[in-house]
Amino acid sequence: MDVGSGEDERWLGWLAVMRLPNRQVVRRAIIELSLEAEPFDWLHPDGKGLRGSGFARRVAALRGWNIPWSAVESDLVWARKHGVGLVSVRDSDYPPLLHEIVDPPPAFLYRGAAAWDVPSVALVGSRRASRSGRARAEQLAFELSEAGLQIVSGMALGIDSAAHLGALRAGGATVAVLGSGLARPYPRQNLGLMERIAGSGSVLSEFPPARAPHPGNFPYRNRIISGLSLGVVVVEAARQSGSLVTARLAAEQGRDVFALPGPVSHPLHAGCHQLIKNGACLVEDVRDVFDALGTEWRALHRTPGAVGNDEARSGRVHGLGLGAEDAMADRVLEGVDYSPTSMDELVERTGLTPERVSAMLLALELQDRIRVEIDGTYVRI
């Protein structure tokens, strides 16, 4: 690849940085060095170097990792082809809250509309969330989004997906932080959701585009979720949930931590109860979040307890164009799981006739709220 422009050099330098060891000491060295010059200058063989900078040893150590420049060039080609953006710590639009944390990512790639200075709240929780937990997460995200807050989550199945969907339903912005590269989004079931998020918000990753999802990536992902946010709300979490890692990181970063309580005997609420015992703010409804965020948020939303109208607060599906049948569509949607759900299950859950359920399912499918699987079951998206 013929590197001809300063912008190409900038991209190649930061894409190379993403291939260096993902360790805090390395990231700190990168950030210090980047205050002197763009990474291309001190990483690439054709760079200008940092003569007299006092960081020669660090540069030598980083160069010693034998960066695969042909792969970095391929990353650049992919990013250009897919309209990907790049933000680094040298840029004025780097998220201000993320700059404050102890271990910020030196750079990240993103798809969508960059809105890094919009006040945000993170919603996280179990991948194997209950139906009621997903409904609570979606509704809370809807009301927070209605108030003008951006919703941040990790695009995982369960609570994360519900949080993104709630923000999208409100017509607000939402940010998904991936534990993989943008070219390898995870989970694959959420490809459609990712496109919707990129259409009105952002999907971002600090990893090279082709980086596969790996369990070791997700703690790094979690520090960004909390770092972008004023506070983190945990909706459902078992005692060993990764969401508790996000909550711990949020507390360490000086962010507010919130948790929704549930039945004491339910294992998916044990983590939330532990957080509350340890000082997290107990959330019964959206007003608790606004109260904890401070007085400036009282002016931002439309008054506590009055976010949206009564129909919006009920969690109904909007825009179906069904008039009086909206309530039935809402009932059917609530009955559809994020895993395959049969017609018989929906009839039993909703108490409606098969004909009514079928009609509502068709309307929901046309609105891209559900999809039909090959075996005739339905899945919420």
C-alpha positions in Angstrom: 0.0 0.0 0.0 1.4 3.4 -1.0 1.1 5.7 2.1 0.7 9.1 0.5 -1.3 11.3 2.8 -0.9 12.5 6.4 -4.4 11.1 7.1 -3.3 7.7 5.9 -0.3 7.9 8.2 -2.4 8.9 11.1 -4.7 5.9 10.6 -1.9 3.5 10.1 -0.2 4.6 13.3 -3.3 4.2 15.5 -4.3 0.9 13.8 -0.9 -0.3 14.6 -1.3 0.8 18.2 -4.4 -1.4 18.4 -2.2 -4.4 17.7 0.2 -3.8 20.5 -0.2 -5.8 23.8 -3.5 -4.9 25.5 -1.9 -4.1 28.8 -2.3 -1.0 31.0 1.4 -0.2 31.1 1.6 -0.4 27.3 -1.5 1.9 26.9 0.0 4.4 29.3 3.3 4.5 27.3 1.3 4.9 24.1 -0.6 7.9 25.5 2.6 9.5 26.8 4.3 9.0 23.5 1.3 10.3 21.5 1.6 13.6 23.4 4.9 14.0 21.5 3.8 12.9 18.0 1.4 10.7 16.1 2.1 7.0 16.5 3.1 6.6 12.8 6.1 8.9 13.5 7.5 6.6 16.2 6.2 3.2 15.2 6.5 3.0 11.4 9.9 2.4 9.8 9.3 5.4 7.6 8.2 7.6 10.5 10.0 10.8 11.6 11.0 9.3 15.0 11.1 11.1 18.3 14.8 12.1 18.5 15.6 13.8 21.7 12.2 13.0 23.2 13.5 11.1 26.2 11.2 8.1 25.3 13.7 6.2 23.1 13.6 3.0 25.2 9.8 2.9 25.2 9.7 3.4 21.4 12.2 0.7 21.0 10.2 -1.7 23.1 7.0 -1.0 21.2 8.7 -1.4 17.9 10.1 -4.7 19.1 6.7 -6.3 18.9 7.2 -6.7 15.1 3.9 -5.1 14.1 2.4 -6.8 11.0 2.2 -3.7 8.8 0.6 -5.5 5.9 -2.3 -6.5 8.2 -2.5 -2.9 9.5 -2.8 -1.7 5.9 -5.6 -4.3 5.4 -7.3 -2.8 8.4 -7.2 0.6 6.9 -8.6 -0.6 3.6 -11.5 -2.3 5.5 -12.2 0.8 7.6 -12.3 3.0 4.5 -14.6 0.6 2.7 -17.1 0.5 5.6 -17.2 4.2 6.5 -15.5 3.6 9.9 -14.3 6.6 12.0 -11.3 6.8 14.3 -10.9 8.9 17.5 -7.6 9.1 19.4 -6.5 10.8 22.6 -4.9 13.4 20.4 -8.2 14.5 19.0 -10.4 17.3 20.4 -13.5 15.1 20.1 -12.2 12.3 22.3 -15.0 11.6 24.9 -14.3 13.9 27.8 -15.5 11.5 30.5 -13.4 8.7 29.0 -10.4 10.9 29.3 -10.9 11.1 33.0 -10.4 7.4 33.8 -7.1 5.9 34.9 -6.8 3.6 31.9 -8.5 5.2 28.8 -8.1 3.5 25.4 -5.5 5.4 23.3 -7.9 5.2 20.3 -11.0 3.5 19.1 -12.9 2.8 15.9 -16.6 3.5 15.5 -19.5 3.2 13.1 -22.4 5.6 13.2 -22.7 9.2 14.4 -20.1 10.5 16.8 -21.8 12.1 19.8 -19.2 11.7 22.5 -20.1 14.8 24.6 -23.7 13.7 25.1 -24.5 12.9 28.8 -24.8 9.1 29.0 -26.0 6.4 31.4 -25.0 2.7 31.0 -27.5 -0.2 31.4 -26.0 -3.6 31.8 -27.0 -7.0 33.1 -27.4 -10.7 32.5 -27.2 -12.3 29.1 -29.7 -14.9 30.3 -32.1 -12.3 31.6 -35.7 -13.1 32.5 -38.5 -11.8 30.3 -39.5 -9.3 33.1 -35.9 -8.2 33.4 -35.6 -7.4 29.7 -38.9 -5.5 29.9 -37.7 -3.5 32.9 -34.4 -2.7 31.1 -36.1 -1.7 27.9 -38.6 0.6 29.7 -36.0 2.2 31.9 -33.7 2.9 28.8 -36.8 4.3 27.0 -37.5 6.8 29.8 -33.9 7.8 30.3 -33.5 8.3 26.5 -36.8 10.3 26.4 -35.1 12.6 29.0 -32.2 13.3 26.7 -29.6 10.8 28.0 -27.6 8.6 25.7 -27.8 4.9 26.6 -24.5 2.9 26.7 -24.3 -0.9 26.8 -22.4 -3.8 25.4 -24.7 -5.2 22.7 -24.8 -8.6 24.5 -27.9 -10.8 24.5 -30.4 -10.2 27.3 -30.3 -6.9 29.3 -27.8 -5.2 27.0 -30.0 -5.8 23.9 -33.1 -4.6 25.8 -31.4 -1.4 26.8 -30.4 -0.6 23.2 -33.9 -1.4 22.0 -35.5 0.9 24.6 -33.3 3.8 23.5 -34.1 3.1 19.8 -37.8 2.9 20.6 -37.6 6.3 22.2 -35.9 7.7 19.1 -32.8 8.4 21.1 -29.1 7.7 20.7 -27.4 4.6 22.0 -23.8 3.4 22.1 -22.7 -0.2 21.8 -19.2 -1.0 23.0 -17.9 -4.3 21.6 -15.6 -6.9 23.0 -14.4 -7.7 19.5 -13.4 -5.9 16.3 -16.0 -4.0 14.3 -15.6 -6.6 11.5 -16.3 -9.5 13.9 -19.3 -8.2 15.9 -20.5 -10.5 18.8 -23.0 -12.0 19.2 -23.9 -12.7 15.6 -27.6 -12.8 16.5 -27.4 -9.1 17.1 -26.1 -8.1 13.6 -29.5 -6.5 12.8 -29.5 -4.7 16.2 -26.0 -3.4 15.5 -27.1 -1.9 12.2 -30.0 -0.1 13.9 -27.7 1.2 16.6 -25.2 2.5 14.0 -28.1 4.2 12.3 -28.9 6.5 15.2 -26.0 6.2 17.6 -22.6 4.5 17.5 -20.9 1.1 17.7 -17.3 1.3 18.9 -14.3 -0.9 19.6 -10.7 -0.4 20.8 -9.7 -3.6 19.0 -8.4 -4.1 15.4 -11.3 -4.7 13.0 -10.8 -8.4 12.6 -10.2 -9.2 16.3 -12.4 -12.2 17.3 -14.4 -12.1 20.5 -12.6 -13.6 23.5 -13.5 -13.8 27.2 -10.4 -11.7 28.0 -11.6 -8.8 25.9 -14.7 -8.1 27.8 -13.2 -6.6 31.0 -11.5 -4.1 28.8 -14.8 -3.4 27.0 -16.5 -2.9 30.4 -14.2 -0.1 31.5 -15.2 1.8 28.4 -18.9 1.3 29.0 -18.6 2.7 32.5 -16.0 5.3 31.5 -18.4 6.8 28.9 -21.2 7.1 31.4 -22.3 9.3 34.3 -23.5 6.2 36.0 -24.1 2.4 35.5 -27.5 0.7 36.1 -27.4 -3.0 36.7 -30.8 -4.6 36.0 -30.3 -8.3 36.5 -27.0 -10.0 37.6 -26.0 -13.2 39.3 -23.3 -13.1 41.9 -20.5 -13.9 39.3 -21.9 -11.7 36.5 -19.6 -9.7 34.4 -22.0 -6.8 35.0 -20.6 -6.6 38.6 -17.2 -6.0 37.1 -18.6 -3.1 35.2 -20.2 -1.8 38.4 -16.9 -2.1 40.3 -15.1 -0.3 37.5 -17.8 2.5 37.6 -17.3 2.9 41.3 -13.5 3.1 40.9 -14.0 5.7 38.2 -16.2 7.8 40.5 -19.4 7.1 38.6 -22.8 6.4 40.2 -23.8 2.8 40.6 -27.4 1.8 40.5 -29.1 -1.6 40.9 -32.7 -2.8 40.4 -33.9 -5.2 43.2 -36.0 -8.3 42.6 -37.2 -11.5 44.4 -34.7 -12.5 47.0 -34.8 -16.1 46.0 -34.1 -15.5 42.3 -30.4 -16.0 41.4 -30.5 -13.4 38.7 -31.1 -10.7 41.4 -28.4 -11.9 43.8 -25.7 -9.7 42.2 -28.0 -6.6 42.3 -28.8 -7.2 46.0 -25.1 -7.5 46.8 -24.5 -4.1 45.0 -27.3 -2.5 47.0 -25.8 -3.9 50.3 -22.4 -2.4 49.2 -23.9 1.1 48.7 -25.4 1.1 45.1 -28.5 3.3 44.7 -31.6 1.2 44.7 -33.7 1.9 41.6 -37.5 1.5 41.7 -38.1 3.8 38.8 -36.4 6.4 36.6 -36.8 9.1 39.2 -34.2 7.4 41.4 -31.6 7.7 38.6 -32.3 11.4 38.1 -32.2 12.1 41.8 -28.8 10.5 42.1 -27.4 12.2 39.0 -27.9 15.6 40.6 -30.0 18.8 40.3 -28.9 19.6 36.8 -30.9 16.6 35.5 -34.1 18.0 37.0 -34.1 20.6 34.3 -33.1 18.2 31.6 -36.0 15.8 31.8 -39.7 16.8 31.8 -40.2 16.5 35.6 -39.7 13.3 37.6 -42.5 10.8 37.0 -43.6 12.5 33.9 -41.2 11.3 31.3 -43.3 10.8 28.2 -47.0 10.3 28.4 -48.9 7.6 30.2 -48.9 5.3 27.1 -45.2 5.6 26.7 -44.6 4.8 30.4 -46.7 1.7 30.0 -44.1 0.3 27.6 -46.4 -0.1 24.6 -45.1 -0.5 21.1 -45.5 2.7 19.2 -46.0 3.4 15.5 -47.7 0.1 14.6 -50.6 2.0 13.2 -53.1 -0.4 14.8 -55.1 2.2 16.8 -57.1 0.5 19.5 -55.2 -2.7 18.9 -51.9 -1.3 20.2 -52.5 -2.9 23.6 -52.9 -6.3 22.1 -49.7 -5.8 20.0 -47.9 -4.8 23.2 -49.2 -7.9 24.9 -47.9 -10.2 22.2 -44.5 -8.5 22.0 -44.1 -8.9 25.8 -44.7 -12.6 25.2 -42.0 -13.1 22.6 -38.7 -14.1 24.0 -35.2 -13.4 22.7 -35.0 -17.1 22.1 -37.4 -19.0 19.9 -41.0 -18.7 21.1 -43.8 -20.9 19.6 -47.3 -19.8 18.7 -48.8 -22.1 21.4 -46.6 -20.4 24.0 -47.8 -17.0 22.8 -51.5 -18.0 22.9 -51.0 -19.3 26.5 -49.0 -16.2 27.6 -51.3 -13.6 26.1 -54.7 -15.2 26.5 -55.6 -14.1 23.0 -57.0 -16.3 20.2 -54.5 -17.8 17.7 -56.1 -15.5 15.0 -55.4 -12.4 17.1 -51.9 -13.4 18.0 -51.2 -14.2 14.3 -52.4 -10.7 13.3 -50.3 -9.0 15.9 -47.2 -11.0 15.0 -47.5 -10.0 11.4 -47.7 -6.3 12.4 -44.7 -6.7 14.7 -42.7 -8.5 12.0 -43.4 -5.7 9.5 -42.1 -3.2 12.1 -38.9 -5.2 12.6 -39.7 -5.9 16.2 -39.6 -9.7 15.8 -38.4 -12.2 13.2 -39.7 -15.5 12.1 -37.4 -18.5 12.3 -37.2 -21.3 9.8 -39.1 -23.6 12.1 -42.0 -21.1 12.5 -41.1 -19.8 15.9 -40.7 -16.1 16.8 -37.8 -14.2 18.2 -37.7 -10.7 19.6 -35.1 -8.4 18.1 
